[in-house]
Amino acid sequence: MVSFLAAFSFMCFQNSDLLTRTIVAVFWGAVGGLILWCALAAWEQYDLDWMRKLFSFSFKQEQVDQVQDEKSVTGSQKKRRRWMWSLGLRKGSVDSERTVVNALQCSPRFDWRLRAPSRVKSKPSTRENGKKSKYVRREHPSRINVGLNEPYYDAIQSYSKRFMAMLEAEQQEDEAVLKERLSTWSLTRLQEEGYCLTGLSSYWLEETQFGRPVASFLQGPGMSLPEHRFENGTQILLSRLDPLKQSFAQGSVVSRSATQIRIAFREHFDGLDEGVWRIDVGRSNIVYERMRDAISHFNHNPQQLEEAEISADRELILQGTHLRDVLLRSSQPTTEDGDNNVETGGAFKDDQRIHSWATRYSQPVPLVMEGDPQLSRLNATQIRAMAMMIGQRVSLIQGPPGTGKTKTIIETVKLLKVHFEVPHPLLVCTYTNVAVDNLVEGLAASGVRPLRVGFGGQVKESLMEHTLDHKLAQHPLKPSLDALMKQEEEAQQFIAKLTLKLESMRQSKPGKTANAQERTRQIILNMESDLALRQRILNSLKARMYGVQMEMLRDVVSAADVICTTCITSASSALNVVDFPVVFLDEASMSTEPASLIPIMKGSRHLALIGDHKQLPPVITSPEAEALGLGRSLFERLTEEGVVPSIMLDTQYRMHPGISLFPSSEFYNFSLQDGTVDAQGNISPLLMPPNSAHLKEDEQGQRPSVIFLDHAGGESLKDKSRINRNEAAIVMAVIEDLLLNNPNLMGRDIGVIAPYVAQITHLTRLLTTDAKYAKRFKEVLGEHRALQLPHIEVKTVDGFEGREKEVIIFSTVRNNAGGYIGFLADRRRLNRGLFVVGSISTLGKGLRAVPKAKEPQPLLVPPGEIAVIQAKETKKTRSRGKGKGRDSWKRYAEWLMDRGLVVHLAGDSLGQALYGNLKRTATKAHIILKK
């Protein structure tokens, strides 16, 4: 049409002057250009079929065939191909909903040529024009065992036998500790120690937790609960009087306040709102069940599951991993070769864009090309770590404290999803919920769309908008689901009433006449028929509910760039709507190997482990399981095998150089550099040590960044843990001194670390509920300043992993004549501290031993405690790595003493440390009163 009008115009103006003809030509050129621009815009907006055919000359024939095949795909989403990659068009020029790929439905399931569903302008949906479309129903594969002559048979058998024995020993130890506590402790002691709450009334809440019913427990309107150990996520035992004799149900704490505790149960049960209840701190078998399942999934080959054909609307959930050749390497006999054609490139091996980027940026001096994302905020080893994480099938990223492990993970996820827009679902797991929250916070701030999966009570309030629960609650189909749930509840109530009537009719006396009996029989038949119909209606409602729930889950998961959760929670059924070919494990050195396997066994073919085996090891309860090797993480094992590519992040940005000096020399052979020092050698003012009576200035006016407060206060045993009350008093005095002399230092800036639960409980009580210390803190600090005390965190060494505090106080607890430091002998627990409080002589000896005989009974100790006075020779025991740990503590003690960083607290110096501020405050008050 444009050509015809242009030709007609030229005929009309052919006798005109050159200027007129030029104007006409420009006019019709502009019109043609505008029409072409509209056509391209229409292509981008509507992805017109005729446009695809117009440009199909540049496609390979197989791509043309794929375009034709898209017409047969059911559902509202068609497969989107990166035509711009073949045509050299600009990024994002094919953004229509009709060509968006639902990565859950494509075959192969994750085609690198496709675009991430979370990165399209029109979000994918499973409904089109308001009508429900068919969806792929995902099913668990049948349990199998690898046959005798199949690859990896011997390796799987050996691996399973070894780790199943470890888990059995650990589980038995957990059960023994629980049973011993419940059977030997009095009810009064359980209540005093916070393991038990009694006299609780309860009622069901309307809200649910992942579909599980939630109940609220309280002692009375407005009544505050006593101090207890029921933290969020704690497993509980519910009973009337004694959980060992009449345990009613098990649940987990969802949230808590000063007056109530909310607990989620597996199912709703009657009678909860009647009478009073008792709840005890329990333990959960689900963790062990999930770890055993993960080990058994080594028997599955996900490639075979992916290729299995069930039906057009069904597919198998991928279980197992493509990485068996790496993970089972040490368990394989030397004669076993494993699978043929072992994959070497990981999930992105076919994507030349990623391959090129990873190759160029893995060099010491990266080769930067036009179009590469800006990485100016990262140092050289962080960039090489990113290249290794996406370029290698399996990789190990060692990150010492403060070297930016979390930042490296965030930038890698951003590179994959924001820049390359890969369609592969990404799963990032950590050992602790705190670390998950840190990741989610950083990902959201960097423009990535994270989805946080976990119990609401374990998620920071500020991150709730990123949680699965919140996303489902905001989904457009939520009203439809609520309506179906209401119909289901009404149907169940009707069926229950009808069932009671039917039973009553059946048990009623038959009529005296034949007609009466026939009427009764007919009524029963009608009621049975009605009951069967109602049951079919109920089943139909449940099926529709399930369909809507799966639809909502798929929409929410596909709209996220990355799924973030803990290793244990990654087995949640909510994540069965998708497989995870790419898995990143943070804090990998803190997690046991079976726990690390849980996310890996979700069909992974690309894995990066991020951690530091020089720091915190897994926490193991059973000595037998520890001896068998459960305390060695997958990260540490693969590091020791030396086959998997690895890199260490070499610049720390968190600690003062005075604190990092010893860890750098002891653990990292001086390879850990300080990013806190500028080119001129100046230390950041933000890292200067705080004002404190314990940190004396030198001749240059500089205060030390680390100090050891040595004292002679003895330790004692308490409930298989350790406590040092004298040391706790010194810790309180240090906190008081810091808050008094540093007006800008807040409670949230101070962290107190102790390696034993009993000490943590005692320190927490002194800071929050002890009346004597509350009075003292108000006298010394003032009422306003004393309000900072409840904000001070007191945790184990493991609980502070990945956290940043301006001041750390480390209570070592151990102080005995024999020099025994127990599990502190693990050298990886040394890599902390600013104010270290303990016994320099005990740590200097650094022994780990088991006494030959019972320890002597104390003369003066609180009830339930046993004083430790080990002066006799004992049988020394060694376990993996503990000898090195003992030597490390010795060298640390020598390092501190050589530099004059040990302050001996005894006599007047101890009195001054404990009561100096209190005396000065009293003196000032006395002077003021005199005036």
Beta strands, then each sheet from edge to edge (+ up, - down):
strand 1: 127-128
strand 2: 131-132
strand 3: 137-139
strand 4: 196-209
strand 5: 212-218
strand 6: 235-239
strand 7: 247-256
strand 8: 260-265
strand 9: 277-281
strand 10: 314-316
strand 11: 320-321
strand 12: 394-398
strand 13: 426-430
strand 14: 450-452
strand 15: 562-566
strand 16: 582-585
strand 17: 602-604
strand 18: 606-611
strand 19: 646-648
strand 20: 651-652
strand 21: 673-674
strand 22: 707-710
strand 23: 716-718
strand 24: 721-723
strand 25: 750-753
strand 26: 793-795
strand 27: 807-811
strand 28: 835-838
strand 29: 849-850
strand 30: 865-867
strand 31: 875-876
strand 32: 902-904
sheet 1: 1+ 2-
sheet 2: 3+ 10+
sheet 3: 4+ 5- 8+ 7- 6+ 9- 4+
sheet 4: 11+ 17+
sheet 5: 14+ 15+ 13+ 16+ 18+ 12+ 19+
sheet 6: 20+ 21+
sheet 7: 26+ 25+ 27+ 28+ 22+ 32+
sheet 8: 24+ 23- 30+
sheet 9: 29+ 31-
end
